[in-house]
């Protein structure tokens, strides 16, 4: 299992192959895919942007964790712990003062 496969990590957590603290630490160490599209730079890009489904889950992003929670595959405690781990990762990537 690669450390980049969020779905695999969540499956390992559910199966008991990895503990919550182990998954959280992997989440802290990984780079997270952005769920935001870049701002349109032209009218044509703005028109094209309206055709994109804004609710589509982005593979490798926190969207996968939220979807697992929504399906009842994670407890509130697990979701909260993983959300904090992802926030730590994103904050560390941004660096001080960003």
Residue pairs with C-beta under 8 A, 6 or more apart in sequence:
1 8
1 9
1 12
2 8
3 9
3 26
3 29
3 30
4 30
4 60
5 60
6 59
6 60
6 61
6 64
6 65
7 64
9 18
9 23
9 26
9 27
10 23
10 64
10 65
10 68
10 73
10 74
12 18
12 23
13 19
13 20
13 23
13 74
13 78
14 73
18 26
20 77
20 78
20 81
20 82
23 82
23 85
24 81
24 82
24 84
24 85
25 85
27 82
27 85
27 86
27 89
28 85
28 86
28 88
28 89
28 92
29 89
30 89
31 89
31 93
32 60
32 61
32 62
32 86
32 89
32 90
32 93
33 58
33 59
33 60
33 61
34 58
34 61
35 58
35 61
35 62
35 63
37 49
37 52
40 46
40 48
40 49
57 63
57 64
57 67
62 83
62 86
65 74
65 79
65 82
65 83
65 86
66 79
68 74
69 76
69 78
69 79
74 82
